[in-house]
C-alpha cells in the first residue's frame, strides 16, 4: 500500500529546479558535457570519471566491419526511442530533443564501450537539492490508455541520505513541472529503487511512494532495464525490471490525473533536499511507448 510523505516532497525539488534553479543552455566542453552558470560540485568530469573507459565501441571493431544499426532501429515503433548513439555531445542531443534543460547539476554524453548500445550513454550528476534534467518536447496522448517508460540503468554514485531521494527518468503527466503529476523511480537510502509519484498542484503537491522488494541495483555496473507503466484508465502504476512486473500499486493515480492531454519525458535526476552528497547515473536505450 502506498504511503504519503508530506515533509520530503521529491516532486517539489523537480518543480523548484524548473522555477528557481538556473535553467541552463548546454555548453559543449572538451569531454562532450554541459554545465550551467551556477553548476554545483557535480561536474561533467565527475560523470566522465565514472565511466569505465573512454574507448569507443567502434574502436573495437575491425576497420572494414559494416556499420552497425542503432539499437532504436531494431525496436518496434514507439513514441520516443533514444539510444544516444547518433549524437556526438549533449548539445547535439538537446538540439535533437528541442526540450528544456533544468537545474544546477550536470548532464553529459558518456563514451562507454560497456553500455547496452555503445558507444554513448546519457549521464546526469546532481548534488543536494539540484536537478540535472533534459526534457523531451511533450507527446500528445491521443487515445492511449497505457504509458510504458523503460531504460538501461547504471548508478555510479548514490549519495542519498536517510530522508533523501533522487528521482531518475521522470514522466510528467502534462507539460508543467510546477503543477502536473510526475511518476518516477527514485534512489532511496541504501541504494534501493522505489516507485514514487506526486499529486498535482491542485491537490496539494503531496508525494507518495511504494517500496519495491529486492530492487537494489549493483552500483557501478549496468543492471538491466528498469522502468514503469502508468495506466491512464484506472491509475495503476507498475515497476518493470527486464520486462517483468516486480511490484507497484493498482490505485496510484486519482481520477483527475487519468486524462492528461500531453506527456513530457525528462531524462536525468531530480535530487531532493538532503545532507549526503552527489548522485550520478548513466541511462541508455530510453523508450516511452503509448498503447
C-alpha positions as CSV (number, residue, x, y, z in Angstrom):
1,X,0.0,0.0,0.0
2,X,1.3,3.4,-0.8
3,X,2.2,6.0,1.8
4,X,2.2,9.7,1.9
5,X,5.4,11.5,2.9
6,X,4.4,15.2,3.1
7,X,7.6,16.5,4.7
8,X,10.1,15.4,2.0
9,X,8.3,16.2,-1.3
10,X,10.5,14.9,-4.1
11,X,8.3,16.4,-6.7
12,X,8.9,19.8,-5.2
13,X,12.6,19.7,-5.9
14,X,11.8,19.0,-9.6
15,X,9.4,21.9,-9.6
16,X,11.8,24.2,-7.8
17,X,14.6,23.4,-10.2
18,X,12.4,24.5,-13.1
19,X,11.2,27.6,-11.3
20,X,14.1,28.8,-9.1
21,X,17.1,26.8,-10.4
22,X,19.2,28.0,-13.3
23,X,17.8,26.6,-16.5
24,X,21.0,26.4,-18.5
25,X,21.8,26.1,-22.1
26,X,24.2,23.2,-22.9
27,X,27.8,24.4,-23.4
28,X,30.0,21.8,-25.0
29,X,33.1,21.1,-23.1
30,X,36.2,19.1,-24.1
31,X,34.6,15.9,-22.9
32,X,31.2,16.5,-24.6
33,X,29.4,17.5,-21.4
34,X,27.4,20.5,-20.5
35,X,27.0,22.7,-17.4
36,X,25.2,25.7,-16.1
37,X,26.3,29.1,-14.9
38,X,25.6,28.0,-11.4
39,X,26.7,24.5,-11.7
40,X,27.1,22.5,-8.5
41,X,30.1,20.4,-7.4
42,X,28.5,17.7,-9.6
43,X,30.7,18.3,-12.6
44,X,30.8,16.8,-16.1
45,X,34.3,15.5,-15.3
46,X,32.7,13.6,-12.3
47,X,30.3,11.8,-14.6
48,X,33.0,11.1,-17.2
49,X,35.3,9.7,-14.5
50,X,32.6,7.3,-13.5
51,X,32.6,5.6,-16.9
52,X,34.8,2.5,-17.3
53,X,36.6,3.7,-20.3
54,X,36.7,6.5,-22.9
55,X,37.2,4.0,-25.6
56,X,34.5,3.8,-28.3
57,X,32.8,0.6,-29.1
58,X,33.6,1.2,-32.7
59,X,37.3,1.2,-31.9
60,X,37.0,-2.5,-31.0
61,X,35.5,-3.4,-34.4
62,X,37.6,-4.3,-37.4
63,X,38.3,-1.3,-39.7
64,X,36.3,-3.0,-42.5
65,X,33.4,-4.1,-40.4
66,X,30.0,-2.9,-41.8
67,X,28.3,-0.1,-39.8
68,X,26.0,-1.4,-37.1
69,X,22.4,-0.5,-37.0
70,X,21.4,1.6,-34.0
71,X,19.5,0.0,-31.1
72,X,16.4,2.0,-31.8
73,X,16.4,0.9,-35.5
74,X,15.9,-2.7,-34.3
75,X,12.9,-1.8,-32.0
76,X,9.2,-1.6,-32.7
77,X,7.8,1.9,-33.3
78,X,7.4,3.9,-30.1
79,X,6.5,7.5,-29.2
80,X,10.1,8.1,-28.1
81,X,13.2,5.9,-28.6
82,X,16.6,7.3,-27.8
83,X,19.8,5.2,-27.8
84,X,22.1,8.3,-27.6
85,X,24.3,6.9,-30.3
86,X,23.6,9.3,-33.2
87,X,24.7,12.5,-31.3
88,X,28.3,13.4,-30.6
89,X,27.7,15.6,-27.5
90,X,25.0,16.8,-25.2
91,X,24.5,20.0,-27.1
92,X,23.5,17.9,-30.1
93,X,21.2,15.8,-28.0
94,X,19.5,18.9,-26.6
95,X,19.1,20.3,-30.1
96,X,17.6,17.0,-31.3
97,X,15.1,16.8,-28.4
98,X,14.5,20.5,-28.5
99,X,13.3,20.5,-24.9
100,X,14.5,22.3,-21.9
101,X,17.5,21.7,-19.7
102,X,16.6,22.2,-16.0
103,X,18.7,22.5,-12.8
104,X,22.1,23.2,-11.4
105,X,23.5,19.7,-11.9
106,X,25.3,18.4,-15.0
107,X,24.3,16.3,-18.0
108,X,26.8,14.7,-20.4
109,X,27.2,12.3,-23.2
110,X,29.5,9.5,-21.8
111,X,31.5,7.2,-24.1
112,X,31.2,3.7,-22.6
113,X,32.0,0.6,-24.5
114,X,30.1,-1.5,-21.9
115,X,26.8,0.5,-22.5
116,X,24.0,-1.7,-23.8
117,X,24.2,0.2,-27.1
118,X,27.8,1.5,-27.2
119,X,29.5,3.9,-27.6
120,X,27.4,6.5,-25.9
121,X,25.1,6.8,-22.8
122,X,23.4,9.7,-21.2
123,X,25.0,10.8,-17.9
124,X,23.5,13.0,-15.2
125,X,25.0,14.2,-11.9
126,X,23.3,16.2,-9.2
127,X,24.1,17.3,-5.7
128,X,21.7,18.1,-2.9
129,X,18.5,19.8,-3.9
130,X,19.7,20.0,-7.5
131,X,18.3,18.8,-10.8
132,X,20.0,17.7,-14.0
133,X,17.2,17.0,-16.4
134,X,16.8,17.2,-20.2
135,X,13.1,17.4,-21.2
136,X,11.8,16.0,-24.4
137,X,9.1,18.1,-26.1
138,X,5.6,16.9,-25.0
139,X,3.9,14.0,-26.7
140,X,0.1,14.1,-27.3
141,X,-1.6,11.2,-25.5
142,X,-4.5,10.8,-28.0
143,X,-6.5,7.6,-27.3
144,X,-3.7,5.9,-25.4
145,X,-4.6,4.3,-22.1
146,X,-1.2,2.9,-21.0
147,X,2.2,4.5,-20.9
148,X,5.4,2.5,-20.7
149,X,8.8,4.0,-19.8
150,X,11.9,1.8,-19.8
151,X,15.7,2.4,-19.9
152,X,19.0,0.6,-19.2
153,X,20.4,2.0,-15.9
154,X,23.8,2.3,-14.2
155,X,24.2,4.0,-10.9
156,X,27.7,5.3,-10.3
157,X,27.2,7.4,-7.1
158,X,24.3,7.1,-4.7
159,X,24.9,9.8,-2.1
160,X,21.4,9.6,-0.7
161,X,20.7,10.2,3.0
162,X,18.0,8.8,5.3
163,X,15.4,11.4,4.4
164,X,16.6,12.0,0.9
165,X,15.8,10.7,-2.5
166,X,16.9,11.1,-6.1
167,X,14.4,10.7,-8.9
168,X,15.6,9.2,-12.1
169,X,13.9,9.4,-15.5
170,X,10.7,11.3,-14.9
171,X,7.3,11.1,-16.7
172,X,5.3,14.3,-16.3
173,X,1.6,13.8,-16.9
174,X,1.3,17.2,-18.6
175,X,3.8,19.9,-19.5
176,X,4.2,22.0,-16.3
177,X,6.7,20.6,-13.8
178,X,5.4,23.1,-11.2
179,X,1.8,21.8,-11.4
180,X,1.4,18.4,-13.1
181,X,1.7,14.9,-11.7
182,X,5.1,13.2,-12.0
183,X,5.8,9.5,-11.9
184,X,9.4,8.1,-11.5
185,X,11.6,5.6,-9.9
186,X,14.0,7.1,-7.3
187,X,17.1,6.0,-5.4
188,X,16.3,5.9,-1.7
189,X,18.5,5.5,1.3
190,X,20.6,2.3,0.9
191,X,20.6,2.4,-2.9
192,X,17.3,0.7,-3.5
193,X,14.8,1.8,-6.1
194,X,11.3,2.9,-5.1
195,X,8.3,3.9,-7.1
196,X,7.3,7.5,-6.5
197,X,4.6,9.8,-7.7
198,X,3.3,13.3,-6.9
199,X,-0.1,14.8,-6.7
200,X,-0.9,17.7,-9.0
201,X,-0.6,21.2,-7.5
202,X,-4.4,21.4,-7.4
203,X,-4.3,18.6,-4.9
204,X,-1.6,19.9,-2.7
205,X,1.5,18.5,-4.4
206,X,1.8,15.6,-2.0
207,X,4.3,12.8,-2.6
208,X,3.6,9.1,-2.5
209,X,5.8,6.1,-2.7
210,X,5.6,2.3,-2.9
211,X,8.6,0.2,-1.9
212,X,9.8,-2.4,-4.4
213,X,11.3,-5.5,-2.7
214,X,14.7,-6.7,-3.9
215,X,15.1,-3.7,-6.2
216,X,18.7,-2.6,-5.3
217,X,20.9,-2.2,-8.4
218,X,24.6,-3.0,-8.1
219,X,26.5,0.3,-8.1
220,X,29.0,0.8,-10.9
221,X,27.5,-1.7,-13.4
222,X,24.7,-1.8,-15.9
223,X,21.9,-3.6,-14.1
224,X,19.4,-4.4,-16.8
225,X,16.3,-2.5,-17.9
226,X,14.2,-0.6,-15.4
227,X,11.0,1.4,-15.8
228,X,7.3,1.5,-15.1
229,X,3.9,1.5,-16.7
230,X,1.1,4.0,-16.0
231,X,-2.5,3.1,-16.6
232,X,-4.4,6.2,-17.7
233,X,-7.6,4.1,-17.4
234,X,-7.5,3.1,-13.7
235,X,-4.4,4.8,-12.2
236,X,-2.3,1.6,-11.8
237,X,1.4,2.1,-11.5
238,X,3.7,-1.0,-12.0
239,X,7.5,-1.2,-11.9
240,X,9.4,-3.2,-14.6
241,X,12.8,-4.9,-14.4
242,X,13.9,-6.6,-17.6
243,X,10.3,-6.6,-18.8
244,X,8.9,-8.3,-15.7
245,X,6.4,-6.7,-13.3
246,X,8.2,-6.5,-9.9
247,X,5.7,-4.5,-7.9
248,X,3.7,-1.3,-7.7
249,X,0.3,-0.2,-6.8
250,X,-3.1,-0.7,-8.5
251,X,-4.6,2.6,-7.5
252,X,-1.8,5.1,-7.5
253,X,-3.4,8.0,-9.5
254,X,-6.7,9.7,-8.8
255,X,-9.5,10.2,-11.3
256,X,-8.4,13.8,-12.0
257,X,-5.0,12.6,-13.2
258,X,-6.1,9.9,-15.6
259,X,-6.8,12.1,-18.7
260,X,-3.7,14.2,-19.5
261,X,-3.6,15.8,-22.9
262,X,0.2,15.5,-23.2
263,X,3.1,13.7,-21.6
264,X,6.6,15.0,-21.0
265,X,9.6,12.8,-20.5
266,X,12.6,14.0,-18.5
267,X,16.0,12.2,-18.7
268,X,18.3,12.7,-15.7
269,X,18.0,13.3,-12.0
270,X,16.0,15.5,-9.6
271,X,17.7,15.2,-6.2
272,X,15.6,16.1,-3.2
273,X,16.9,18.1,-0.2
274,X,19.5,16.0,1.7
275,X,22.8,16.2,3.5
276,X,24.9,13.5,2.0
277,X,26.2,14.3,-1.5
278,X,26.2,13.5,-5.1
279,X,24.2,11.1,-7.3
280,X,25.5,10.1,-10.7
281,X,23.7,7.8,-13.2
282,X,24.0,6.6,-16.8
283,X,21.0,5.9,-18.9
284,X,20.8,4.1,-22.3
285,X,18.1,3.0,-24.7
286,X,15.4,5.2,-23.3
287,X,11.9,4.3,-24.5
288,X,8.4,5.8,-24.0
289,X,5.6,3.8,-25.5
290,X,1.9,4.6,-25.7
291,X,-0.9,2.0,-26.2
